Amino acid sequence: MKNNKGLIIAISIAAVVFCLSCCCCSSVFFSRNKNEKNKNVSEITENGTESAVTASELTTEELTNGESTVEATTEDVKIILQSTVTGEYGRKLTLNANTDMPVDKYLYKVPAGKYSATTTFEKMASFYIVKDEIALTGSSEYPEEFQIVSDVYMLTAGDNDFNGTAKKEIVFEIAEDENIVIPGDNSDVYLILQSVKE
């Protein structure tokens, strides 16, 4: 009986750790330590051997002025983002790189403005918006997290709207110091962004 309790506790801890490794969950459960400042993403250097950088290495300048930066124009803008593919607008970032639970995330820097978003994914696709800076949580296990500035937007191209949570089209705004994050690791998820004129 004692061994079964230990196994149940171990499985429970593993499930909680796995859940908290998700950016969305970690931002809910780990509030930022008030004595620590956020990392401004401009104190880093590229890793050199891979396209991924760690959050502790990423700088605001690199994120906003790097190769994926695009100048805003007055013309209509149509952008297609593919999950887990950096493409023209993306950058791979590793949060909590020096811990037992590092997690790779993809940030997409698109020109600031108002967009309508749709997807070709028949199931449910989601995305949310984060700031250019990484928050320090004060936790030794998960010391870094995104500064989330939007709700999670849910989209679908299919018939199932998941009880009203997934829409066919969403209109949102993004600022110059913000990025799109597409959670998960399914490269079949595409977001189609079309600029919306005021």
N, C-alpha and C positions, 0 to 999 in steps of 0.2 A: 504494500500500500504506500509506503514511504517513497519508493522509487517512482510509482505512478504520479504522485504529487509533484515530485521534482521534474518529471517529464512534462507534465501539464504546465508548470510554471515556466519551464524553458521554452516551450512552444508559444505560450502567451507573450513572453518577452520578445521572442523572435518576430512575432506578428506585429507587435507594437513598433519595434525598431524598423521593420519593413515599411509600415504605414507612415512613420514619421520621416522616412527618407524622402518621401514625396514632398516637393516644394510646397504644395498647398497645405498639407497637414502640418508640416513643420512650422509654417508661418502662424498657424492657429495655436499650436501647443507651446512654442518657444517664443516668448516675448523678448524684445531686445533689452539687454542690460542697460539701464539708464546711464551708468558711469562710462560706457564705451561709446565711441563715436562710430558712425557708419563709415565704411570704407568708400572713399570716392574712387571710382574705377580708374584713377589716373596715376597709380603707383606701380605699374607692372611692366613686365617685358614678355614678349612672346616666348613660348617654350622652344621654338625653333625646329623641333623634329616632328611635331604634329600641329594640326590646325587648332587644337584645343588649348585653352589657357586656363589657369586656375583663377578663381575669383580673387584670391589674394594677390595675383599678378596683374589683373586687368585694370586698366586706367580709363577714366572717363574719356580722355583724349583719344585713346586707342579705340574705344567703343564708338564714339561719336564721329571721329575723323579717320577711322580706319578704311580698309578697302571696301567694306560693305556700305559705307555712307553714300547716300544719294542726295543730290541737291533737289530741293522742292522747286517745282515749276508751276506756271499758271495753266499749263495744258492738262488735259485729262490724264490721269495716271491709272494704269491697270497693272497690278502686281500679282504674281502667283507665287505662293510660299509652299514648299513641300516639307513636311515634318521630317526631322533628323537629317536634312540636307541643307548645307549652308547656302549654296547658290550665291546670287548676287547680293542679297540683303542679310545673310545670316552669319553667325559666329557661334562656335561651340565653346561652352564655358564649363569648367568643373568646379562645383561648389564643394566645400569641405574636403579639399584634396588631401590634406594631411591627417585625415581621420580614418577609422575603419569603414566608414560608409560614404565614400565620395560619390557624387552623382553628376552625370553629364547633362547639361541643359543646352538648348539652342535658343539664342536670342536673335530676333529679326528686327533690324533697324530700317524702317521705311520713312519716307519724308513725312514731316509733321502735317497733320490735316485731318479732314473728315472723310471717312471711307464707309462704303457698304461692303459687307463681307458675306460670301457664300462659300459653299464647299461642293465638291463632287463626290464626297464620301457618303455612301448609302446608310451607314450607321450614324453614330454621333461623333462629331468632331468638336473640339473645344480649343479655346485660346484665352489668354488674359494678358494684361499689360503691366509691365514692371518699370521701375526707374533705372537710370544708369548706375546707381550706386548699390552696393551690397551692404546689408545690415549685419552687424555683429550681434549675435544672440546672447553671448555670455556663457553659452554651453560649451563644454570641452568636446562633446560628441558631435554636435552640429553647430559649429561656431558661425556659419554664414548662411544667410537667406536672402531672397529677393525682397525688394520693397514693392509689394503688390499695390497697384493703384486702381484696379478695376475688379468688377465681379468677373467670374468665369463666364465667358460667352459660349453658348452651346448652339451648334449648327447641325443640320442634316440635309442630305439630298434625297433621302428615302421617304417612305410613307409614314414610318413610325416617328411621331414627334416626342416620344418618351414622356408622355403625360404633360405635354405642353412646355417642357423645358428646352427642347431643341427647336430652333426656328429655321426657316428657309433662307432668311436674310436678316442681317443685323447691321445697324448703322452705329458707328462709334467714332470717337476722336482720339488722336494720339499726338502728344507734344514732342518737341525736339529732344527732350531728355528722357524719352520713354522707348520701350522695346516691346515687341510681341513675343510671347512664349507659347509654343504649342506643346502641351504636356503629352507624355507617352512616347513610345518608340516605334509607332506604326508609320512607315514611310509611304503608305497609301493615302495618308491624310493630306489633302491640298486645301489651302485657303485661297480664294480668289478675291482680291481687294480692288475696288473701283472707287476712284476719288469722287466725292460728292461736292458739287458746287453749291455755295451758299446762295 
